[in-house]
Amino acid sequence: DYVYFPLGGSRVDSKWRLAFNLAVVWALTGLWHGASWSFVIWGVYFGAFIIAEKLLLGKKIENITKWVRVPVTLIIVIIGFVIFNAPTLGDAGRQLAGMFGAGTEASSVLSVFELRNYGLIMLVATVFATPLPKLAVQRISKNSVAAKVIDVLEFPALLVMLAVCTAYLVDGSFNPFLYFRF
């Protein structure tokens, strides 16, 4: 409201002006989150992808299968939030290197410990991030008895998932409110 629209938003005459508007807004969005280079780089990072999508890729993205688009988008977002969450750019670089197998972090005792603690939840989350559970429920629901069982068990299952997610959040280490780092 205060920056994008006064700059002309997306209703500008040139693609270069649209790219400028998006770059300014996303750089300021990063700065708005805190006075750290990691926040600014996070804003510029996402701004660059949005500009690439709007100006370079456009409708071409729709021709790419979801089985490619979804994982690529997930990787882009994860990398962005590693940058966002890192105290310094050096920390972000080390974390990203470790995520992709570089450095000592990929094979450390801590990595094995984390994989043992969170490997199952990561696998379950990965499966539930795909359309497979929805397709399975649709197929099972074709049977009238199974459809009734699903109707009865759906709410308790959601409550259990909420409890598990809450337990993982509570179990996490202390993390002060984001904007206290400003």
Solvent accessible surface area in square Angstrom, and as a share of the most:
residue,aa,sasa,rsa
1,D,125,0.65
2,Y,199,0.76
3,V,53,0.31
4,Y,46,0.17
5,F,133,0.55
6,P,97,0.61
7,L,45,0.22
8,G,29,0.28
9,G,2,0.02
10,S,68,0.44
11,R,227,0.83
12,V,37,0.21
13,D,157,0.81
14,S,49,0.32
15,K,133,0.56
16,W,213,0.75
17,R,99,0.36
18,L,22,0.11
19,A,14,0.11
20,F,100,0.42
21,N,0,0.00
22,L,11,0.05
23,A,45,0.35
24,V,40,0.23
25,V,31,0.18
26,W,58,0.21
27,A,32,0.24
28,L,80,0.40
29,T,39,0.23
30,G,0,0.00
31,L,86,0.43
32,W,172,0.60
33,H,24,0.11
34,G,0,0.00
35,A,75,0.58
36,S,34,0.22
37,W,174,0.61
38,S,2,0.01
39,F,4,0.02
40,V,26,0.15
41,I,66,0.33
42,W,17,0.06
43,G,0,0.00
44,V,74,0.42
45,Y,41,0.16
46,F,26,0.11
47,G,1,0.01
48,A,55,0.42
49,F,80,0.33
50,I,42,0.21
51,I,36,0.18
52,A,27,0.21
53,E,86,0.39
54,K,109,0.46
55,L,35,0.17
56,L,127,0.63
57,L,82,0.41
58,G,39,0.37
59,K,156,0.66
60,K,134,0.57
61,I,44,0.22
62,E,115,0.52
63,N,133,0.68
64,I,77,0.39
65,T,72,0.42
66,K,134,0.57
67,W,159,0.56
68,V,75,0.43
69,R,63,0.23
70,V,84,0.48
71,P,60,0.38
72,V,75,0.43
73,T,76,0.44
74,L,98,0.49
75,I,86,0.44
76,I,38,0.19
77,V,53,0.31
78,I,72,0.37
79,I,36,0.18
80,G,0,0.00
81,F,96,0.40
82,V,22,0.13
83,I,16,0.08
84,F,23,0.10
85,N,90,0.46
86,A,1,0.01
87,P,84,0.53
88,T,73,0.42
89,L,79,0.39
90,G,37,0.36
91,D,37,0.19
92,A,5,0.04
93,G,39,0.38
94,R,134,0.49
95,Q,71,0.31
96,L,34,0.17
97,A,39,0.30
98,G,14,0.14
99,M,93,0.42
100,F,131,0.55
101,G,49,0.47
102,A,52,0.41
103,G,65,0.63
104,T,114,0.66
105,E,81,0.36
106,A,46,0.36
107,S,96,0.62
108,S,39,0.25
109,V,131,0.75
110,L,115,0.57
111,S,37,0.24
112,V,75,0.43
113,F,113,0.47
114,E,68,0.31
115,L,112,0.56
116,R,197,0.72
117,N,68,0.35
118,Y,70,0.27
119,G,19,0.19
120,L,131,0.65
121,I,53,0.27
122,M,107,0.48
123,L,111,0.55
124,V,61,0.35
125,A,57,0.45
126,T,84,0.49
127,V,63,0.36
128,F,117,0.49
129,A,72,0.56
130,T,40,0.23
131,P,67,0.42
132,L,95,0.47
133,P,32,0.20
134,K,132,0.56
135,L,98,0.49
136,A,48,0.37
137,V,68,0.39
138,Q,89,0.39
139,R,189,0.69
140,I,89,0.45
141,S,40,0.26
142,K,168,0.71
143,N,88,0.45
144,S,76,0.49
145,V,104,0.60
146,A,22,0.17
147,A,27,0.21
148,K,140,0.59
149,V,73,0.42
150,I,42,0.21
151,D,104,0.54
152,V,106,0.61
153,L,99,0.49
154,E,98,0.44
155,F,135,0.56
156,P,62,0.39
157,A,47,0.37
158,L,93,0.46
159,L,88,0.44
160,V,94,0.54
161,M,87,0.39
162,L,113,0.56
163,A,62,0.48
164,V,61,0.35
165,C,74,0.44
166,T,63,0.37
167,A,59,0.46
168,Y,84,0.32
169,L,144,0.71
170,V,117,0.67
171,D,105,0.55
172,G,40,0.38
173,S,106,0.69
174,F,178,0.74
175,N,118,0.61
176,P,60,0.38
177,F,121,0.51
178,L,45,0.22
179,Y,76,0.29
180,F,155,0.65
181,R,100,0.37
182,F,143,0.60
